[in-house]
Amino acid sequence: MQTDSVINYQRALEALRNGVPNRDAVQVLGSNQTEVEKVFAERLEATRGAAQHGKQATGVLIAGGFGTGKSHLLEYLEHIAVSNNFVCSRIVISKETPLFDSAKMFQAAVDGAVVPGISGQIIQELALRLRPNTQKYADLYTWANSSNNGLSLLFPATLLLHERLNNDPELVDQITGFWSGDRLSISRIRQGLKQVNCAGVYTLKPVKLKDLALQRFIFASRLILAAGFSGWVLLVDEVELIGRYSLLQRGKSYAELARWLGRIQGEAVSGVLAVAAITDDFGLAVLQEKSDRDIIGARFRERGTDEYTILAGRAETGMGLIERSTIPLQPPDTATLQRTYERLKEIHGTAYSWSPPELPPFEISVTRRMRSYVRRWVNEWDLSRLYPDTEIVTDDEQEMKPTYDPDEDLEVSSMPTEEE
């Protein structure tokens, strides 16, 4: 009968064979990126303090080449965040989740959230943990009803209804659905306010969808704090995909990157810490060779509107962060490779109840990624175990590089502008 550790090791090895890190692989291998780990620990503590004062801690931007372990590192940081009582969401930038689209970013964050000690849909679970007779709830209620929180009155109105509507569970479910990203008509909210004798307390108006999405982020971050958690960590992977967007969408993405990294003054998302991963050649390949650094700000300002003038400044801030504020991932040194080799050998032996042979000494190359070493070792042990009498010869993996060529499939159509 297989033990849990054996099954976990087998799952880890399967992920490592495919070059796709999962939780099991990260737990058994850990991370060798000590600088990022140190900065991340400092920013977690800063997030706790910033949340108490309605502020947002400065985010972290990491850079590395293809196969250097960016996704592995983000998985490891998720483990650290959850163990420190933070809600954590992995967001992978893609066609379905463009960085500049707050609504889709929010949906990805909600769908991919990991909550310490809780399983299930994040917003509904957080709502169940609200206790109206506590100071944390009082702080949430006071903040939601303040005039400078940046929220539509839809949020304090629905918070009031969630607390008082014990006799209408259907509307309560609709309210948590609204906080999660679903539609809820203003007329339905007004009907609920009548039920609790609060008709006319709130003047409710439609909100633009893009504004509502950001407000949901802000409100959800406060729900997380009110439910007793330390904050919300957003781990944003494959940011380099924005290099394949149109010029306009790249500019908007740079602006959003600056926002999530906490660099837009006056627009803090309290209790949120963002960590974003991007390829290390993005600055040269996109900001310089595509001339984004020179073109985007000017193009936005040419439109002559306040909205695009503001966007121009934010996009330039985001591009500046990519150029000057990334933490580069460190390539593996001899000691790191030796530790990883010994650990993998132990894991492989335990997973398949055998004694893996010593492999030929590995040659360190500045162009070889950690993933290449790991996959080669795992594959050679696999072949030795399955075909013990056969001489094993494996070829080095060819280095893969991302492309930043325009991709029409990534073009995102305009979204509805209003939602009730």
N, C-alpha and C positions, 0 to 999 in steps of 0.2 A: 504493500500500500504506500502510495506516494505521500510524503509529508508536505505541509504548506511551503516550507523553505525550498524543497525540490521543485515544486510547481512554479514558485516565484522565480527561481533560477532559470528554469526552462523558458519561461515567458521573457525574462530579461535577455537571454541569449537569442531568442527568436527576433526580438526587436533589434539587437545589435547586429545580427546577420543582415537585416534589411536596412540598417543605417537610420532607423527611425527610433529615437529614444522614447521609452515609456517609463512609467513610474517605477516599475521593477528594476529596469536597467539603471536608472538614476540612483535608486536606493543602494544598489550593490556596488556601484562605482564611485558615487559621490561626485565631487568637482575639484578641479585643480586650479580654478580661477580665483585665487586668493584675493586679488585686488577688488574684483567685482563683489565678492562675498563681503569684504570689509565695508565697502561703500554701501552695499545694500543693507547691511545691519545698521549702519549709521542712519540711513534714510528711513528705515522702519521706525526707529526711535524718534526721529524728527517728525514723522507722520503722526505718531501718538500725541506729541506736543502741539503740532500745528492744528490737529483736529479740535483740541480744546479751545482754540482761539479762532475757529472758523477759517483756517488757512490751509494751504496745500503745500506739502513738501516738494522740493525740487526732485524731478524724476531722474532716471538713469538711462543713458543711451549707450548700448554696447555695440561694438563693430567687430566683424570677423569674416574671413572668407568662407566659401562653400565647404562644408564638412569640418569646420573648426570647432563645432560643438555649441553653437548659439542656442539651438532648440533644447539640447541636453541641459545647458546651463539654466534656461528659463524653467524647465521642469524641476530642477534642483532648487531654484529660488522659490518656486511654488511650495515645495515641501517646507522650506524654512518659514515662509510667510504663514502657512496654515498652522504650523507648530507654535507660532507666536500669536495665535488668536486673530489672525487677519483672514477675512474673506478674500479669495484669490480667483481671478478670471484670466484664462488664456484666450487671447484673441489673435487669430491668424489672418493677416491681411490677404484678401483674395478678391475675385470678381464678386462673390456674394457678400463680402465684408470690406468695402473700400474704406480707407482711412478717413476720407473727407465726409463720409455719410454718418452723422451722429446716430441716426435711428438704427442703422444696421450694426454699428459698433455697439450700441446699447444692447441690442438683441443678442449679439454674440457674447457680450459680457455676462448677460443674465443666463443664457443657455449653458455657458461653460463655467459657471461659478462653482467653486469648491468652498463649502462652508464648514468650519471646524465642528465636528460632532453632529452634523446634520446632513441628511440626504433628502432630496426632493427639490421642488422648484424654489429658487432662492427667495423671491419676494414674498410668496405665500408663507414660507417658513419663518422669515423675519417678522412678518406681521403677527404670526402666532406667538412670538416671543415678546411682543410689546406689552408692557404692564402700565396701565394708566395711572396707577397709584405710586409710581416711582419717580425719582428725580430725573432720570434719563428721558422718560416719556415727557415730563413737564418741559424739559429743555427742548425736545423735538417739537412739541406743540407751540411753545413760545416762538421758536425760530420759524416754524412754518407760517405763523400768523404775523411775522414781522414784515415791514414794508420794504426792506432792503435785501431780501434774500434772493431776488432774481427769479422768483417763481410766479406762475399764474395762480390766481385764487382757486383754481381747480384743485390744487394740492391740499391747502388747509381745509377746504370744504370736504374733500373725500376723506381726509384724516379724521375730521369730526364725525362723519357718518360711520367710518369704520369702528370708532369707539362706541358710538351710541346705538347703532342699528342692530340690536340683538334679535329683533323680531323679523328681520328681512335678510336671511343668509344669502339669498340670490344676489342682492345688490352688494353685499359685502364681498362676495366672490368676484363680482364685476369690478369692484374698486381695486382689489389686489391685482386683477387682470389689467386694469388701466395703469397701475403703477409699473406693471411688467411690460407694457408696450401695446396692450390691446386698446381698441376704441371704446369710448363710453360717452354717450350723448349728454350734452348739457341738460337737456330736458329731464333725463333720468336722474341726474344729480339734484336738480331742483325739486323733483318729486320726493327724493329722499330727505332733503332739507325740510320740506313741509311735514314729513312724518315725525321729525324730531323737534318740530316747532321752531325752526331756525330759518324759515323762508325770509329772504331779503337780507340776511346777514352778509352774504357774499354776492357781489356783482360779477357774474360769470360771463366770460366772452370767449369766442373761439381763439385758438392759438395756432400759429404756423407750425407745421409738423417738425421742421428742422429745429425750431425753438423748443418745442415740447420734448424732443428727444434729449437735448442737453439738460433740460429741467428734470427729466426722469433720472438722469445720471446723478444730478445734484441731490434730488430727493432720496434716491436709493442709498447714496453714501451716508446720508443722515439716518436712514432707517437702520443701516448696519451698525452705526454707533449707538443708536437708541436700544438696539437689541442686545447690546453688551459686548460687541466685538471691537477690536482695536482700530480697524480701518479696512480699506478696500485696496488691494493690489491688482493692478492691471498689467499683465504681461503680454506685450504686443510683438508678435513675431512676423518675420518676412516683410518688414517695412520697405525693403528695396523694391517690392513689386510696384510701388508708385512710380518708379522710373519708366514704366511702360504705359502709363496713363497719358491722356492728352495734356497739353500745356496748362490749360485751365484747371484740370483736376489735379495735376501735380502741385500747382500753386496752392490750391485749397488744402491739399494733404500736408504740405509743409506747415501751413497755418495751424492745422489741427494737431500736428506733432508738437508744435510749440505750446499749445494749450495743455495737452495731456502731460507734458513734462513740467508743467507748473511755471511757465515763463511768460504768461500773459497777465499783466498786472490788472487787478480788479476783477478777475474771472476765476477765482480759486474754486476748486471742487473739494470741499473740506473732507479730510479723511482719506483722500485718494493718493496713492503712490503709483506712478507708471514707470515700467521698465520696458524699453523698446529695443529691438535687435535689428541691425541693418548690416549689409555687406560692407566690407572695408574699402572697396573701390568705388563706392557710390559717388563720393564727392568728386572724384576725377571723371568718372564715366558719365555722370548726369549733370552735376552742378557746373562742371567746367566744359566738358566736351559738347554737351547739349546747350550750354550757355544759360542754364536756368538762373544762375546767380546774377547774370546781367539783364536777362529779359523779363522775368516774371514780375518783379516789382514795377517796372516801367509799364508793362502791358496792363496790369491791374489799375494803375493810376490813370492811364489813358482813358479809362471808362468814365472817369469824371464823377463818380458817385462816392458818397461817404462810405458805403459798404465796402467798395473795392479799394478805396484808399486805406481803410483799416486792414483789409485782407492783405494788401501789399506789405505793410509793416510786419504783420504776423508771419507771412510767408518768408520774408527775409530773416526774421528771427529763427524760424525753423531751419532754414538752410544754414544759417550761422552755427546752429547747434550741431548739425551734421559735420560741418567743417572743423569745428574747434572743441566740441565737448563730448566726443565719444570716448569710451574706455575700450581700448583694443584688447581682444582676447589674446592671452599669452600662448605661444606654441609649446607643445610638450617638450620638456627637457629629458635627459637620460634617466634621472631619478624617477620622474613621473611615469615615464614609459615602463620602467622596470616594475614599479609598484602596480601599475595597471595590468601588466603581463602576469605577474604572480597572482593577483586577485582573480583574473579571468581564468587562469589555469585551475585555481581552486574551485571556482564556481562551476566550470565545465565538468570537472571530476565529480563534484557532488551531484550535479544535475543528472548525470548519466551513469553514475556508479562505476567509474573506471579511473585509471591513472593516465592522464594526458601526457604524452612524451614532451621532452624539451624540444623546442623549435630552434632552427638556426638563429644565430645572433641577428638582431635587427639593426639595420643601418639607419641612422638618423638623417633625415633629409629636410631641408627648410621648406620644401614644397609639399611634403607629405603631411596630410592632416591626421589628427588623432583617430578619426573614424576609419581611415584607411588601415592603420595599424590594427585596430580592434577587429575589423571585419576579416582581415587576413588571418589573424591568430585563430579566431573562432572557426573560420572556414577550414583551415588546415587541421584543426583538431577534429572537426566533424568528419572530414574525409579520412583521417587516420583511424577514427573509431569505426567507421562504416566499411572501410577498405584497408584493413591493417597490413596486407601484404603488397600493397601498391605504392610505388614511389610517388610522392606528392610534389607537384610543381605548380605554383600559382604565380600568375602575373600581377604586377603592380596595377592598382587602379589608375585610370587616367583622371587627371584633375579636371573637374567640371567647373565651369564659370557661368555665372548668371548672365542673361541677356537683358538689355534695356531697350530693345527694339520696340516700337509702338505696337500695341496689340488691340485691334478694334474690338475684340471680344470683351475687353475690360472696360469699354466705354459704358458708362452708366447713364441711363436716361434720367431726365428730370423727374422729381417726385412731386406728389400733391403738396400744395402750399398750406392748406388748412385742414384742421381736424377738430371736430367737436368732441 
